[in-house]
Amino acid sequence: MFAAVAGAYIATGGNLGEAMSEMFAPPEVVKPQLANSCDPGWQDDRVNSEQIHCYMTRNIERLCNPDEKQALVKKLRDFQRAADSADTRFTMSAAQVAVNPQSMALGMQAAKAEAPNLSSEERAAERSKGMEMGTKMMAPAFEAGEKIRYNVSKEALVADVKDLVQRNYIKAEDFGSNAPKIVTDGLAAAGESLASTCP
């Protein structure tokens, strides 16, 4: 360790701070080849199904490069983390709707709209008020619900993983004991892998 520090110290012309920064700098993050075409639209609190589908199906020969393979493993973990965040947000939003004080007011408005002494025009107006109240109250849950929607189905994503496993581009050991759900399901569905297609 001392020799390494001394070497860095000499290489930086005697600048100890620069030498230490150089020694303990985090490893360089390699930008995936497909980042520009697959990343647009990615959000850290939604199900990024289109983006991860793109990463798993386009130019898969790139995964023979260890950096690209590691980038995909990281992206799959990021996908799971974002999907979990979206699920949590939706659950919390739904719970907030259930305990919203406006729920009672909405119920009273619904009852008011069905009063027998209203004309058809008055009834329509009261129902419209109730719809507006309900829409405002449910807006956060509707927004959160959009973020848990899979534009590419879970089944299709599992099939993508299965294909990569069978072609020997990715394997269980790449993920350790905490693999994303679609990876776990894809591994289970894959069975035996073919011979590696990488040189």
Secondary structure, DSSP 8 states (H G I E B T S, - for coil): -HHHHHHHHHHTTS-HHHHHHHHS--------TTHHHH-TT--TTS--HHHHHHHHHSSGGGGGSHHHHHHHHHHHHHHHHHHHHHHHHHHHHHHHHHT-THHHHHHHHHHHHT-TT--HHHHHHHHHHHHHHHHHHHHHHHHHHHHT--SS-HHHHHHHHHHHHHTTS--GGGTTT---HHHHHHHHHH-S-------
